[in-house]
Structure formats: C-alpha cells, structure tokens
Amino acid sequence: MSLRSAARANFVKVVIELKRYLPNTIAMVITFYAVFVFMLLGVRFVGDPATAADNIRYVMVANGFWFLLMMGVQTMGWELSAEALRGTLEQLYMSTVPPYLILLFRMIATMLINTALLAVLMTLSMLTAGEWLTLDVVALLLVLPPTFLAVMGLAFVVAGLTIVYKQVGAFLQLLQFVLMGIAFVPLTAAPLVELAPTAKGIDMIRQVMAAGTPLSAFTGTDWAVLLGTGVFTFVLGLAAYQLFERRAMTRGVLGHY
C-alpha cells in the first residue's frame, strides 16, 4: 500500500466511524455547545458587564481550542484501546506502511475533520452569544500548523502509553484538566505557560480572533516560540511513542489486553 492510499484510507475510516457512531458524534457536539452555554451564562451573570464582550470572545476561542486539544490528543488513545479490545492491534503492525505513519494519518484526518466541525460550532456559538470573532484566514493558516504539530506530539505520547498499559482512561480524564489550563490561562497571567505545547499558538489565535490583533504585531520571538514548541513536542512525542512501542514488543504485550 502506498502512503497516499494509506492516508486516504485512514481519512475515510475516520469519516465512516463518525457517521456509523452518529449518536456519539451528536453527543460530542451537544457537550461542546452545552459547556460553552454554561460559560456564557457565567460571564454574563457573574462577570463584570463592562468587560463581558471581551470575555465572551475570549471564552469562545479558549473553549474551541480546548475541544480541538481534547479530541486531537485523546483520539489515538481511545483508538488503540479499541484496537486492542477487538484483537486487531497486531494487524495494524502487519501493514507495509509503518504503524507510526498510520497513526499520523489518522491524527491528521481527525484534526481536519474536527477543525471543520469546530467551524460550525463556533458559528453557532457566535450566533448564541451575539458576539463575532475576527476571521483572519492567513493568520489561521500560519499559526494552526505548528500548533497542530504539538497536538500530534502529545497524541503520540498518549498512543505509546496505551500500547504498553492499555487502560489509560483515568490518565486521559486528568489530561483534560491540563489541556483546559493550557487553553484558558492567558500568557500574561502565567508567562511560563508559553513554553507548554500548543500554548503559544492558542494565545496568538486568541489575540487575532478575539482582540483583532494583526499578524504584524507578532515578533520574531513569538514565531520562534510557536514553531520551536511545535516541532520539539512532535519530535519528542514520536520518539516517546517508538520507545513505548519497542517496550511493548519486547514484553510481548503489543496485541494482548
């Protein structure tokens, strides 16, 4: 199988599973929207009315990226857990395409589909809130790829842990709160968070979409941190996955639950 065929097949697989397990997909969408509505109510009835509009736009961007982070990072963990339960994990390793590339194709497909889904949900959120974000396509095309690199790096770490330890549900639940902190905590309040995976990208997108900041306002240091954390997290995550994979093979637990 060629790499192009493998990429297409995994994209189709992700789409088919979204359609086949439609109730789960609908529940995911409703959960995202419900979380936003509760946050919106909190901002309007508890927060300062003078800054409500800015806070609502901030919450929309942060909540949207929290959704992307959770789905991007956790999907491979749940996917490999399901493969192990079905007894099909070893078949993945019988392919002529390296397993890490198959996982990478699935991650890319997941991120693309979730981004398209998020665009619909963000539009619904803006209609509900009556506040509109700035849509800068050029900024999104420049900032999102390095940010997604970091997401995929984290996903590889989760995938590696899943291959060795199988049951990682509790870890993923804990990870949700870590990802929430990365998505919601502003870098002005916690500058060191800037070095956390995806944090810089989320902050830059938040400035563009919520505050209308132009791309020219970002410095070379901003772009260096964005690209550096993205590439570093991806390379580190891929290396961690391969170490976990080797350990699972050595212990003979690759396909055993």
C-alpha positions in Angstrom: 0.0 0.0 0.0 1.3 3.4 -0.9 1.5 6.3 1.6 -1.1 8.2 -0.5 -3.5 5.2 -0.3 -2.9 4.8 3.4 -3.6 8.5 4.1 -6.8 8.3 2.0 -7.9 5.1 3.7 -7.5 6.4 7.2 -9.3 9.6 6.3 -12.2 7.6 5.0 -12.1 5.4 8.2 -12.4 8.4 10.4 -15.4 9.8 8.4 -17.1 6.4 8.4 -16.8 6.0 12.1 -18.2 9.5 12.7 -21.2 8.5 10.6 -21.6 5.0 11.9 -21.5 6.1 15.6 -23.6 9.1 14.9 -25.2 9.2 18.4 -21.7 9.5 19.9 -20.8 12.3 17.4 -24.0 14.2 18.2 -23.4 13.8 22.0 -19.9 15.2 21.5 -21.3 18.3 19.7 -24.0 18.8 22.3 -21.4 18.6 25.1 -19.2 21.2 23.5 -22.1 23.5 23.0 -23.5 23.0 26.5 -20.1 23.8 28.1 -20.0 27.0 26.1 -23.5 28.0 27.1 -22.8 27.5 30.8 -19.6 29.5 30.4 -21.5 32.2 28.6 -24.1 32.4 31.4 -21.3 32.7 33.9 -19.6 35.6 32.1 -22.9 37.5 31.6 -24.4 37.0 35.1 -21.3 36.8 37.3 -18.6 38.7 35.4 -18.1 42.5 35.0 -20.7 43.8 32.4 -18.1 46.4 31.2 -15.8 43.6 30.0 -18.4 41.0 29.2 -18.0 41.3 25.4 -14.2 40.8 25.5 -14.6 37.9 28.0 -17.2 36.2 25.8 -14.9 36.3 22.8 -12.0 35.0 24.9 -14.2 32.1 26.2 -15.3 31.2 22.6 -11.7 30.9 21.4 -10.5 29.1 24.5 -13.4 26.6 24.5 -12.9 25.9 20.9 -9.3 25.1 21.3 -10.0 23.0 24.4 -12.3 20.9 22.2 -9.6 20.5 19.5 -6.9 19.7 22.1 -9.1 17.0 23.8 -10.2 15.4 20.6 -6.8 15.5 19.0 -4.8 14.2 22.0 -7.3 11.6 23.3 -8.5 10.1 20.0 -5.4 7.9 19.4 -5.5 6.6 23.0 -9.1 5.6 22.6 -8.5 4.3 19.1 -5.7 2.0 20.2 -7.6 0.8 23.2 -10.4 -0.2 20.9 -8.0 -1.9 18.5 -6.6 -3.9 21.5 -10.0 -4.9 22.7 -11.1 -6.0 19.2 -7.9 -8.0 18.8 -6.9 -6.1 15.7 -3.9 -4.1 17.0 -1.4 -6.6 15.7 -3.0 -6.4 12.2 -2.0 -2.8 12.2 1.6 -3.8 12.5 1.3 -6.2 9.6 0.8 -3.4 7.2 3.5 -2.5 4.7 3.1 1.1 6.0 4.9 1.8 9.3 2.4 1.9 12.2 3.5 5.4 13.3 2.6 6.7 9.9 -0.8 5.1 10.0 -1.4 6.8 13.4 -0.1 10.1 12.0 -2.6 9.8 9.0 -5.4 9.2 11.4 -4.4 12.1 13.6 -4.3 14.4 10.6 -7.7 13.2 9.4 -9.1 13.7 12.9 -7.7 17.2 13.2 -9.0 18.3 9.8 -12.5 16.9 10.5 -12.6 18.3 14.0 -11.5 21.7 12.7 -14.3 21.7 10.1 -16.8 20.6 12.8 -15.4 23.3 15.1 -16.0 26.0 12.5 -19.7 25.1 12.5 -19.8 25.0 16.3 -18.0 28.3 16.6 -20.6 29.9 14.2 -23.4 28.6 16.4 -21.6 29.9 19.5 -21.2 33.3 18.0 -24.9 33.4 17.0 -25.9 32.4 20.5 -23.6 35.0 22.2 -24.3 37.8 19.7 -20.5 38.4 19.6 -18.4 37.9 16.5 -14.8 36.8 16.2 -12.3 38.2 13.7 -11.7 35.7 10.9 -8.2 36.1 9.6 -7.6 33.2 7.2 -3.9 34.0 6.6 -3.2 34.1 10.4 -5.0 30.7 10.9 -3.1 29.1 8.0 0.2 30.3 9.5 -0.5 29.6 13.2 -2.5 26.4 13.2 0.0 24.0 11.5 2.7 24.4 14.2 0.0 24.3 16.9 -1.3 21.1 15.4 2.2 19.6 15.4 2.3 20.0 19.1 -1.2 18.4 19.4 0.0 15.4 17.4 3.2 15.1 19.5 1.0 14.8 22.7 -1.2 12.3 20.9 1.8 10.1 20.1 2.7 10.1 23.8 -0.8 9.0 24.7 -0.7 6.4 22.0 2.5 5.0 23.3 1.2 4.8 26.9 -1.9 3.0 25.5 0.1 0.4 23.7 2.0 -0.6 26.9 -0.5 0.0 29.7 -3.8 -0.5 27.7 -6.1 1.2 30.3 -5.3 4.9 30.3 -8.9 6.3 30.8 -8.1 7.8 34.2 -4.9 9.5 32.7 -7.0 10.9 29.9 -9.5 12.3 32.3 -6.8 14.0 34.2 -5.2 15.3 31.0 -8.5 17.1 30.1 -7.9 19.5 33.0 -4.3 20.1 32.0 -5.4 20.9 28.5 -8.1 23.2 29.9 -5.4 25.1 31.7 -3.4 25.5 28.6 -6.4 26.7 26.6 -7.9 29.1 29.1 -4.9 30.5 31.1 -3.7 33.7 29.5 0.0 34.0 29.0 0.0 37.5 30.6 -1.0 35.8 33.8 1.4 32.9 33.6 4.3 33.7 31.2 6.0 30.3 31.8 2.9 28.6 30.2 4.2 29.9 26.9 6.6 27.0 26.7 3.8 24.4 27.2 2.8 22.6 24.0 0.2 24.5 21.9 0.0 27.4 24.5 1.7 29.9 22.2 -0.4 29.0 19.2 -3.6 29.3 21.2 -2.6 32.7 22.6 -1.7 34.0 19.1 -5.0 32.8 17.6 -6.9 34.3 20.6 -5.2 37.7 20.1 -6.1 37.6 16.4 -9.7 36.3 16.6 -10.8 37.8 20.0 -8.9 41.1 20.0 -8.4 41.7 16.3 -4.6 41.8 16.6 -2.8 41.9 13.2 -0.1 39.5 12.2 2.4 42.3 12.0 2.1 42.8 15.8 3.8 39.5 16.5 7.6 39.5 16.9 10.2 37.1 15.6 10.4 35.7 19.1 6.7 34.9 19.0 7.1 32.9 15.8 10.2 31.2 17.0 8.5 30.0 20.2 5.4 28.9 18.2 7.5 26.9 15.7 10.0 25.6 18.3 7.5 24.3 20.8 5.5 22.7 17.9 8.4 20.9 16.3 10.0 19.9 19.7 6.8 18.4 21.0 6.1 16.5 17.8 9.7 15.0 17.7 9.6 14.2 21.4 6.2 12.6 21.2 7.1 10.5 18.2 10.3 9.4 19.9 8.4 8.5 23.1 5.9 6.5 21.0 8.6 4.5 19.4 10.2 3.8 22.8 6.9 2.6 24.2 6.3 0.5 21.1 9.6 -1.2 21.4 8.9 -1.9 25.1 5.6 -3.4 24.3 7.2 -5.7 21.6 9.9 -6.7 24.0 7.4 -7.6 26.7 5.2 -9.4 24.2 2.1 -7.3 25.1 1.6 -5.4 21.9 -1.7 -7.2 21.0 -2.6 -8.5 24.4 -5.1 -6.6 26.5 
